[in-house]
Amino acid sequence: YVIPAAGGAPTRVTYMGAGTQTIGWTPDGTRMVFRSSHENTFRPITKLYTVTPDGGLPEQMPMERGILCSFSPDGSKLVYNRRGNEEYYWKRYKGGQYQDIWLHDFAAKTFVPLTDYVGKNSYPMWAGSSILFVTDRGPKGVANLWRLDPATKAASPVTSYEDFDVQMPATDGKSVVFTRAGLAYRMDVA
């Protein structure tokens, strides 16, 4: 659904049933990005789609599956999670649905894995020329915010909490907001 920012009646955009979730917008603001597993009912494979706010036929994005994504500032690339559940409740999960981060270059039509850590690599977000994400790869297995250089794949911590996980971050490219221990936090990252 979309609803005018000034208020008014919501308008339905998609008709795919359960499991459809809005992820964001394309960089030019003309299309909504959402995820859905509507094509696979027995063994759900979630895919990323775009659709105009007016509705119409959704278009699948180039990757064969996807959960979360974020466009580079110029819109030429996309970082995304291919599988998993971003807020699972199994601490230090290392099973087959752990989230990894991939990079898609629209012009080159390439798909490159950026993380090789078997564990949580979630919420990839562009912030300037680097990528922010949440991972539990730290010494105590607590999920913290990390920075990733897409050219070198080098990762380094941004936060170093030792008690409660960083959850549900979002960024505008200059600052990031997230929840932790039931509170909302904001920090500058650019």
MARBA-3410 file (N, C-alpha, C, O; in Angstrom, 1 decimal):
190
0.8,-1.2,0.0,0.0,0.0,0.0,0.9,1.2,0.0,2.0,1.2,0.5 ~ 0.3,2.3,-0.5,1.0,3.7,-0.4,-0.1,4.6,0.2,-1.3,4.4,0.0 ~ 0.4,5.6,0.9,-0.5,6.5,1.5,0.1,7.9,1.4,1.3,8.0,1.6 ~ -0.6,8.9,1.0,0.0,10.3,0.9,0.6,10.7,2.2,0.0,10.5,3.3 ~ 1.8,11.4,2.2,2.4,11.8,3.4,1.6,12.8,4.2,1.7,12.9,5.4
0.8,13.6,3.5,-0.1,14.5,4.1,-1.4,13.9,4.7,-2.2,14.6,5.3 ~ -1.5,12.6,4.5,-2.7,11.9,5.0,-3.7,11.6,3.8,-3.5,12.1,2.7 ~ -4.6,10.8,4.1,-5.6,10.3,3.1,-5.7,8.9,3.1,-5.2,8.2,4.0 ~ -6.4,8.4,2.1,-6.7,6.9,2.0,-5.6,6.2,1.4,-5.0,6.7,0.4 ~ -5.2,5.0,2.0,-4.2,4.2,1.3,-4.7,3.6,0.0,-5.9,3.3,-0.2
-3.7,3.3,-0.9,-4.0,2.7,-2.1,-3.2,1.4,-2.2,-2.0,1.4,-2.0 ~ -3.9,0.3,-2.6,-3.2,-1.0,-2.7,-2.3,-1.0,-4.0,-2.7,-0.6,-5.0 ~ -1.1,-1.5,-3.8,-0.1,-1.6,-5.0,0.1,-3.0,-5.5,0.1,-3.2,-6.7 ~ 0.2,-4.0,-4.6,0.4,-5.3,-5.0,-0.7,-6.2,-4.5,-1.4,-5.9,-3.6 ~ -0.8,-7.4,-5.2,-1.9,-8.4,-4.8,-1.3,-9.8,-4.8,-1.8,-10.7,-5.4
-0.2,-9.9,-4.0,0.5,-11.2,-4.0,0.3,-12.0,-2.8,0.8,-13.1,-2.7 ~ -0.5,-11.5,-1.8,-0.7,-12.3,-0.6,0.3,-12.2,0.4,1.1,-11.2,0.5 ~ 0.3,-13.1,1.4,1.2,-13.1,2.5,2.7,-13.2,2.1,3.0,-13.7,1.0 ~ 3.5,-12.7,2.9,4.9,-12.7,2.7,5.5,-11.6,1.9,6.7,-11.6,1.6 ~ 4.7,-10.6,1.5,5.2,-9.5,0.8,5.6,-8.4,1.7,4.8,-8.0,2.6
6.8,-7.9,1.6,7.3,-6.8,2.5,8.0,-5.8,1.8,8.9,-6.1,0.9 ~ 7.7,-4.5,2.0,8.4,-3.4,1.4,9.8,-3.3,1.9,10.0,-3.4,3.1 ~ 10.8,-3.1,1.0,12.2,-2.9,1.4,12.6,-1.5,1.3,13.4,-1.0,2.1 ~ 12.1,-0.8,0.3,12.5,0.6,0.1,12.1,1.1,-1.3,11.1,0.7,-1.9 ~ 12.9,2.0,-1.9,12.7,2.7,-3.2,13.9,2.6,-4.0,15.0,2.5,-3.5
13.7,2.6,-5.3,14.9,2.8,-6.2,15.4,4.2,-6.1,14.7,5.1,-5.6 ~ 16.7,4.4,-6.4,17.3,5.7,-6.2,16.6,6.9,-6.8,16.7,8.0,-6.3 ~ 16.0,6.6,-8.0,15.3,7.7,-8.6,13.9,8.0,-8.0,13.2,8.9,-8.4 ~ 13.5,7.1,-7.1,12.2,7.3,-6.4,11.0,7.0,-7.2,9.8,7.3,-6.8 ~ 11.1,6.3,-8.4,10.0,6.0,-9.2,9.4,4.6,-9.0,8.3,4.4,-9.4
10.1,3.7,-8.3,9.7,2.4,-8.1,9.9,2.0,-6.6,10.9,2.3,-6.0 ~ 9.0,1.2,-6.1,9.1,0.6,-4.8,9.8,-0.8,-4.9,9.6,-1.5,-5.9 ~ 10.7,-1.1,-3.9,11.3,-2.4,-3.9,10.7,-3.2,-2.8,10.5,-2.7,-1.7 ~ 10.3,-4.4,-3.1,9.7,-5.3,-2.1,10.2,-6.7,-2.3,10.7,-7.1,-3.3 ~ 10.0,-7.5,-1.2,10.3,-8.9,-1.3,9.1,-9.8,-1.2,8.1,-9.4,-0.6
9.1,-10.9,-1.9,8.0,-11.8,-1.8,8.4,-13.2,-2.2,9.4,-13.4,-3.0 ~ 7.8,-14.2,-1.6,8.0,-15.6,-2.0,6.8,-16.2,-2.6,6.6,-17.4,-2.5 ~ 6.0,-15.4,-3.3,4.7,-15.9,-3.8,4.8,-16.9,-4.9,3.9,-17.7,-5.1 ~ 6.0,-17.0,-5.6,6.1,-17.9,-6.7,6.4,-19.3,-6.2,6.2,-20.3,-7.0 ~ 6.9,-19.5,-5.0,7.2,-20.8,-4.4,6.5,-21.0,-3.1,6.8,-20.3,-2.1
5.6,-21.9,-3.1,4.8,-22.1,-1.9,5.3,-23.2,-1.0,5.2,-23.1,0.2 ~ 5.8,-24.3,-1.6,6.2,-25.4,-0.8,7.5,-25.1,-0.1,7.6,-25.3,1.1 ~ 8.5,-24.7,-0.8,9.8,-24.3,-0.2,10.1,-22.8,-0.6,10.7,-22.6,-1.6 ~ 9.6,-21.9,0.2,9.7,-20.5,-0.2,11.1,-20.0,-0.6,12.0,-20.2,0.2 ~ 11.2,-19.4,-1.7,12.4,-18.7,-2.2,12.0,-17.3,-2.3,11.3,-16.9,-3.2
12.5,-16.4,-1.5,12.2,-15.0,-1.5,13.0,-14.3,-2.6,14.2,-14.5,-2.7 ~ 12.3,-13.5,-3.3,12.9,-12.7,-4.4,12.6,-11.3,-4.2,11.6,-10.9,-3.5 ~ 13.4,-10.4,-4.9,13.2,-9.0,-4.8,12.5,-8.5,-6.1,12.9,-9.0,-7.2 ~ 11.6,-7.6,-5.9,10.8,-7.0,-7.1,10.7,-5.5,-7.0,11.0,-4.9,-5.9 ~ 10.4,-4.9,-8.1,10.1,-3.5,-8.1,8.7,-3.3,-8.7,8.3,-4.1,-9.5
8.0,-2.2,-8.3,6.7,-1.9,-8.8,6.5,-0.4,-8.7,7.1,0.2,-7.8 ~ 5.7,0.2,-9.6,5.5,1.6,-9.5,4.5,1.9,-8.3,3.7,1.0,-8.0 ~ 4.4,3.0,-7.7,3.5,3.3,-6.7,2.0,3.3,-7.2,1.1,3.2,-6.4 ~ 1.8,3.3,-8.5,0.5,3.2,-9.1,0.0,1.8,-9.2,-1.1,1.5,-9.5 ~ 0.9,0.8,-9.0,0.6,-0.6,-9.1,1.1,-1.1,-10.5,2.0,-0.5,-11.1
0.4,-2.1,-10.9,0.8,-2.7,-12.2,1.6,-4.0,-12.0,1.6,-4.5,-10.8 ~ 2.2,-4.5,-13.0,2.9,-5.8,-12.9,4.2,-5.6,-12.3,5.0,-4.8,-12.9 ~ 4.6,-6.2,-11.2,5.9,-6.1,-10.6,7.0,-6.7,-11.5,6.7,-7.6,-12.3 ~ 8.2,-6.2,-11.4,9.3,-6.7,-12.2,10.3,-7.3,-11.2,10.7,-6.7,-10.2 ~ 10.8,-8.6,-11.5,11.8,-9.2,-10.6,13.1,-8.5,-10.9,13.5,-8.2,-12.0
13.8,-8.3,-9.8,15.2,-7.7,-9.9,16.1,-8.8,-10.5,15.7,-10.0,-10.5 ~ 17.3,-8.4,-10.9,18.2,-9.4,-11.6,18.7,-10.6,-10.9,19.0,-11.6,-11.5 ~ 18.7,-10.5,-9.5,19.2,-11.7,-8.8,18.2,-12.7,-8.6,17.0,-12.5,-8.7 ~ 18.6,-14.0,-8.5,17.7,-15.1,-8.5,16.9,-15.2,-7.2,15.9,-15.9,-7.1 ~ 17.4,-14.6,-6.1,16.7,-14.5,-4.9,17.3,-13.4,-4.0,18.4,-12.9,-4.3
16.5,-12.9,-3.0,17.0,-11.8,-2.2,16.1,-11.5,-1.1,14.9,-11.8,-1.2 ~ 16.7,-11.0,0.0,15.9,-10.7,1.2,15.9,-9.2,1.5,14.8,-8.6,1.6 ~ 17.1,-8.6,1.6,17.2,-7.2,1.9,18.2,-6.6,0.8,19.0,-7.3,0.3 ~ 18.1,-5.3,0.5,19.0,-4.7,-0.4,19.2,-3.2,-0.2,18.4,-2.6,0.5 ~ 20.2,-2.6,-0.8,20.5,-1.2,-0.7,21.3,-0.8,-2.0,22.2,-1.5,-2.3
20.8,0.3,-2.6,21.5,0.8,-3.8,22.7,1.7,-3.4,22.7,2.3,-2.4 ~ 23.7,1.6,-4.3,24.8,2.6,-4.1,24.3,4.0,-4.3,23.2,4.2,-4.9 ~ 25.0,5.0,-3.9,24.5,6.4,-4.0,24.2,6.8,-5.4,23.3,7.6,-5.7 ~ 25.0,6.3,-6.4,24.7,6.6,-7.8,23.7,5.6,-8.5,23.4,5.8,-9.7 ~ 23.3,4.6,-7.8,22.3,3.7,-8.3,22.9,2.6,-9.2,22.1,1.9,-9.8
24.2,2.6,-9.4,24.8,1.7,-10.4,25.0,0.3,-9.8,25.2,-0.7,-10.6 ~ 25.0,0.2,-8.5,25.3,-1.1,-7.8,24.2,-1.4,-6.7,23.5,-0.5,-6.3 ~ 24.2,-2.6,-6.3,23.2,-3.0,-5.2,23.9,-4.0,-4.3,24.5,-5.0,-4.8 ~ 23.9,-3.8,-3.0,24.3,-4.8,-2.1,23.0,-5.5,-1.6,22.0,-4.9,-1.4 ~ 23.1,-6.8,-1.4,21.9,-7.5,-1.0,22.2,-8.8,-0.2,23.3,-9.4,-0.3
21.2,-9.2,0.6,21.3,-10.5,1.2,20.5,-11.5,0.3,19.4,-11.3,-0.1 ~ 21.2,-12.7,0.1,20.6,-13.6,-0.8,19.6,-14.6,-0.1,18.6,-15.1,-0.7 ~ 19.7,-14.8,1.2,18.9,-15.7,1.9,18.8,-15.4,3.4,19.5,-14.5,3.8 ~ 18.0,-16.1,4.1,18.0,-16.1,5.5,16.9,-15.2,6.1,16.0,-14.7,5.4 ~ 17.1,-14.9,7.4,16.1,-14.1,8.1,16.9,-13.1,8.9,17.7,-13.5,9.8
16.7,-11.8,8.7,17.5,-10.8,9.3,17.4,-10.7,10.8,18.4,-10.3,11.5 ~ 16.3,-11.1,11.4,16.1,-11.0,12.8,15.7,-12.3,13.4,14.6,-12.5,14.0 ~ 16.5,-13.4,13.2,16.2,-14.7,13.8,16.5,-14.6,15.2,17.3,-13.8,15.7 ~ 16.0,-15.6,16.0,16.2,-15.6,17.4,17.2,-16.6,17.9,17.2,-17.0,19.1 ~ 18.0,-17.2,17.0,19.0,-18.1,17.4,20.3,-17.4,17.5,20.9,-17.0,16.4
20.8,-17.2,18.6,22.0,-16.5,18.8,23.2,-17.3,18.2,23.2,-18.5,18.3 ~ 24.1,-16.6,17.5,25.2,-17.1,16.9,24.9,-18.3,15.9,25.6,-19.3,15.9 ~ 23.8,-18.1,15.2,23.4,-19.1,14.2,24.4,-19.3,13.1,24.9,-18.3,12.5 ~ 24.7,-20.6,12.8,25.7,-20.9,11.7,25.1,-21.9,10.7,25.9,-22.5,9.9 ~ 23.8,-22.0,10.7,23.2,-23.0,9.8,23.0,-22.5,8.4,23.6,-21.4,8.0
22.4,-23.3,7.6,22.3,-23.0,6.1,21.5,-21.8,5.7,21.6,-21.4,4.5 ~ 20.8,-21.1,6.6,20.1,-19.9,6.3,20.8,-18.6,6.8,20.2,-17.6,7.0 ~ 22.1,-18.7,7.2,22.8,-17.5,7.6,22.8,-16.5,6.5,22.8,-16.9,5.3 ~ 22.8,-15.3,6.8,22.8,-14.2,5.7,24.2,-13.9,5.3,25.1,-13.6,6.1 ~ 24.4,-13.8,4.0,25.7,-13.4,3.4,25.3,-12.1,2.6,24.2,-11.9,2.3
26.4,-11.4,2.2,26.2,-10.1,1.5,26.8,-10.3,0.1,28.0,-10.7,0.0 ~ 26.1,-9.9,-0.9,26.5,-9.9,-2.3,26.5,-8.5,-2.9,25.7,-7.7,-2.4 ~ 27.2,-8.3,-3.9,27.2,-7.0,-4.7,26.8,-7.3,-6.1,27.4,-8.2,-6.8 ~ 25.8,-6.6,-6.6,25.4,-6.7,-8.0,25.8,-5.4,-8.7,25.4,-4.3,-8.2 ~ 26.5,-5.5,-9.8,26.8,-4.3,-10.7,25.9,-4.4,-11.8,25.9,-5.3,-12.7
25.0,-3.4,-12.0,23.9,-3.4,-13.0,24.6,-3.3,-14.4,24.1,-4.0,-15.3 ~ 25.6,-2.5,-14.6,26.2,-2.3,-15.9,27.0,-3.5,-16.3,26.8,-4.0,-17.5 ~ 27.8,-4.1,-15.4,28.6,-5.2,-15.8,27.8,-6.5,-15.7,28.3,-7.6,-16.2 ~ 26.7,-6.5,-15.1,25.8,-7.7,-14.9,26.6,-8.8,-14.1,26.5,-9.9,-14.5 ~ 27.3,-8.4,-13.0,28.0,-9.3,-12.2,27.4,-9.4,-10.8,26.8,-8.5,-10.3
27.7,-10.6,-10.2,27.3,-10.8,-8.9,28.5,-11.4,-8.1,29.1,-12.4,-8.5 ~ 28.9,-10.6,-7.0,30.1,-11.0,-6.3,29.8,-11.1,-4.8,29.2,-10.2,-4.2 ~ 30.2,-12.2,-4.2,30.0,-12.3,-2.7,31.0,-11.3,-2.0,32.2,-11.3,-2.4 ~ 30.5,-10.6,-1.0,31.4,-9.7,-0.3,31.8,-10.2,1.1,32.8,-9.8,1.7 ~ 31.0,-11.1,1.6,31.3,-11.7,3.0,31.5,-13.2,2.8,30.8,-13.9,2.0
32.4,-13.7,3.7,32.6,-15.2,3.7,32.4,-15.7,5.2,32.7,-16.9,5.4 ~ 32.1,-14.8,6.1,31.8,-15.2,7.5,30.6,-16.0,7.5,29.5,-15.5,7.1 ~ 30.6,-17.2,8.1,29.4,-18.0,8.3,28.8,-17.6,9.6,29.2,-18.0,10.7 ~ 27.7,-16.8,9.5,27.0,-16.2,10.6,26.2,-15.0,10.1,25.9,-14.9,8.9 ~ 25.8,-14.2,11.0,25.0,-13.0,10.6,25.7,-12.0,9.9,26.7,-11.4,10.4
25.3,-11.7,8.7,25.8,-10.6,7.8,24.6,-9.9,7.2,24.2,-10.2,6.1 ~ 23.9,-9.1,8.0,22.6,-8.6,7.7,22.5,-7.1,7.5,23.4,-6.4,7.9 ~ 21.4,-6.7,6.9,21.1,-5.2,6.8,22.2,-4.5,6.0,22.7,-3.5,6.5 ~ 22.6,-4.9,4.8,23.6,-4.2,4.1,23.0,-2.8,3.7,21.9,-2.7,3.2 ~ 23.8,-1.8,3.9,23.4,-0.4,3.6,24.6,0.4,3.1,25.7,0.4,3.7
24.4,1.1,2.0,25.4,2.0,1.5,25.5,3.3,2.4,24.5,3.8,2.7 ~ 26.7,3.7,2.7,26.9,4.9,3.4,28.2,5.5,2.8,29.3,5.2,3.2 ~ 28.0,6.4,1.9,29.2,7.0,1.1,29.7,5.9,0.2,29.0,5.3,-0.5 ~ 31.1,5.7,0.3,31.7,4.7,-0.5,31.8,3.3,0.2,32.4,2.4,-0.4 ~ 31.4,3.2,1.4,31.4,1.9,2.1,30.0,1.4,2.4,29.0,2.1,2.2
30.0,0.2,2.9,28.8,-0.5,3.2,28.7,-0.8,4.7,29.7,-1.3,5.3 ~ 27.6,-0.5,5.3,27.4,-0.8,6.7,26.6,-2.1,6.8,25.7,-2.3,5.9 ~ 26.8,-2.9,7.8,25.9,-4.1,8.0,26.0,-4.5,9.4,26.9,-4.0,10.2 ~ 25.1,-5.4,9.8,25.1,-6.0,11.2,25.7,-7.4,11.1,25.3,-8.2,10.3 ~ 26.6,-7.7,12.0,27.2,-9.0,12.1,27.5,-9.4,13.5,27.7,-8.5,14.4
27.5,-10.7,13.8,27.8,-11.2,15.1,29.2,-11.8,15.2,29.5,-12.7,16.0 ~ 30.1,-11.4,14.3,31.4,-12.0,14.2,32.4,-11.5,15.3,33.5,-11.9,15.3 ~ 31.9,-10.6,16.1,32.8,-10.1,17.2,33.1,-11.1,18.2,32.7,-12.3,18.2 ~ 34.0,-10.8,19.2,34.5,-11.8,20.2,33.4,-12.4,21.1,33.6,-13.6,21.5 ~ 32.3,-11.8,21.4,31.3,-12.4,22.2,30.0,-12.8,21.5,29.1,-13.3,22.1
30.0,-12.7,20.1,28.9,-13.1,19.3,27.7,-12.2,19.4,26.6,-12.5,19.1 ~ 27.9,-10.9,19.9,26.9,-9.9,20.0,26.9,-9.2,18.6,27.9,-8.8,18.2 ~ 25.7,-9.0,18.1,25.6,-8.4,16.8,25.8,-6.9,16.9,25.2,-6.2,17.7 ~ 26.8,-6.4,16.1,27.2,-5.0,16.1,27.2,-4.5,14.7,27.1,-5.2,13.7 ~ 27.3,-3.2,14.6,27.3,-2.5,13.3,28.8,-2.5,12.8,29.7,-2.2,13.6
29.0,-3.0,11.6,30.3,-3.0,11.0,30.4,-2.3,9.7,29.3,-2.0,9.1 ~ 31.6,-1.9,9.2,31.8,-1.2,7.9,32.5,-2.2,7.0,33.4,-2.9,7.4 ~ 32.1,-2.2,5.7,32.7,-3.1,4.7,33.2,-2.3,3.5,32.4,-1.5,3.0 ~ 34.4,-2.5,3.1,34.9,-1.8,1.9,34.6,-2.7,0.7,35.1,-3.8,0.7 ~ 33.7,-2.3,-0.2,33.4,-3.2,-1.3,34.5,-3.6,-2.3,34.5,-4.6,-2.9
35.5,-2.7,-2.3,36.7,-3.0,-3.2,37.6,-4.1,-2.6,38.1,-5.0,-3.3 ~ 37.9,-4.0,-1.3,38.8,-4.9,-0.7,38.2,-6.0,0.1,38.8,-7.0,0.5 ~ 36.9,-5.9,0.4,36.1,-6.8,1.3,36.6,-6.8,2.7,36.2,-7.7,3.5 ~ 37.4,-5.8,3.1,37.8,-5.7,4.5,36.7,-5.1,5.3,36.0,-4.2,4.9 ~ 36.5,-5.7,6.5,35.4,-5.3,7.4,36.0,-4.9,8.7,37.0,-5.5,9.2
35.4,-3.9,9.3,35.8,-3.4,10.6,34.6,-2.9,11.5,33.7,-2.5,10.9 ~ 34.7,-3.1,12.8,33.6,-2.7,13.6,33.4,-1.2,13.7,34.3,-0.4,13.7 ~ 32.1,-0.8,13.8,31.7,0.6,14.0,31.2,0.7,15.5,31.6,1.7,16.1 ~ 30.5,-0.3,16.0,30.1,-0.3,17.4,30.7,-1.5,18.0,31.1,-2.5,17.3 ~ 30.8,-1.5,19.3,31.4,-2.6,20.1,30.6,-3.0,21.3,31.2,-3.1,22.4
29.3,-3.1,21.2,28.5,-3.5,22.3,28.8,-5.0,22.7,29.1,-5.8,21.9 ~ 28.7,-5.2,24.0,29.0,-6.6,24.5,27.9,-7.3,25.2,28.0,-8.4,25.6 ~ 26.7,-6.6,25.2,25.6,-7.1,25.9,24.3,-7.4,25.0,23.9,-8.5,24.9 ~ 23.8,-6.4,24.3,22.6,-6.5,23.5,22.9,-6.2,22.0,23.7,-5.3,21.7 ~ 22.2,-6.9,21.1,22.5,-6.8,19.7,22.0,-5.5,19.1,21.0,-4.9,19.6
22.7,-5.0,18.1,22.2,-4.0,17.2,21.2,-4.6,16.3,21.4,-5.7,15.7 ~ 20.0,-4.0,16.2,18.9,-4.6,15.4,18.3,-3.5,14.5,18.3,-2.3,14.8 ~ 17.8,-3.9,13.4,16.9,-3.1,12.4,17.5,-1.8,12.1,16.8,-0.8,12.2 ~ 18.8,-1.7,11.6,19.3,-0.4,11.3,18.8,0.1,9.9,18.3,-0.7,9.1 ~ 18.9,1.4,9.8,18.5,2.1,8.5,19.4,3.3,8.4,19.8,3.9,9.4
19.6,3.7,7.1,20.5,4.9,6.9,20.0,5.7,5.8,19.3,5.3,4.9 ~ 20.4,7.0,5.9,20.1,7.9,4.8,21.5,8.2,4.1,21.5,9.1,3.2 ~ 22.5,7.5,4.4,23.8,7.7,3.8,24.7,8.5,4.7,25.9,8.6,4.5 ~ 24.2,9.3,5.6,24.9,10.2,6.5,24.9,9.7,7.9,25.9,9.9,8.7 ~ 23.8,9.3,8.4,23.6,8.8,9.7,22.9,7.4,9.7,22.2,7.1,8.7
23.0,6.7,10.8,22.3,5.4,10.9,21.5,5.4,12.2,21.9,5.9,13.2 ~ 20.3,4.8,12.1,19.5,4.6,13.3,19.3,3.1,13.5,19.2,2.4,12.5 ~ 19.2,2.7,14.7,19.0,1.3,15.0,18.4,1.1,16.4,18.4,2.1,17.2 ~ 17.9,-0.1,16.7,17.4,-0.4,18.0,18.4,-1.3,18.7,19.2,-2.0,18.0 ~ 18.5,-1.2,20.0,19.3,-2.0,20.8,18.8,-2.0,22.2,18.6,-0.9,22.8
18.5,-3.1,22.8,18.0,-3.2,24.2,16.7,-2.4,24.4,16.5,-1.9,25.4 ~ 15.9,-2.4,23.3,14.6,-1.7,23.4,14.6,-0.2,23.2,13.6,0.5,23.4 ~ 15.8,0.4,22.9,16.0,1.8,22.7,16.4,2.1,21.3,17.0,1.2,20.6 ~ 16.1,3.3,20.8,16.5,3.7,19.5,17.8,4.6,19.6,17.9,5.4,20.5 ~ 18.7,4.3,18.7,20.0,5.0,18.7,20.2,5.7,17.3,19.6,5.2,16.3
20.9,6.8,17.3,21.3,7.5,16.0,22.8,7.8,16.1,23.3,8.3,17.1 ~ 23.5,7.6,15.0,24.9,7.9,15.0,25.3,8.4,13.6,24.8,7.9,12.6 ~ 26.2,9.4,13.5,26.7,9.8,12.2,27.7,8.8,11.7,28.6,8.3,12.5 ~ 27.7,8.5,10.4,28.6,7.5,9.8,29.3,7.9,8.6,30.2,7.2,8.1 ~ 28.9,9.1,8.0,29.6,9.5,6.8,30.9,10.1,7.0,31.6,10.6,6.1
END
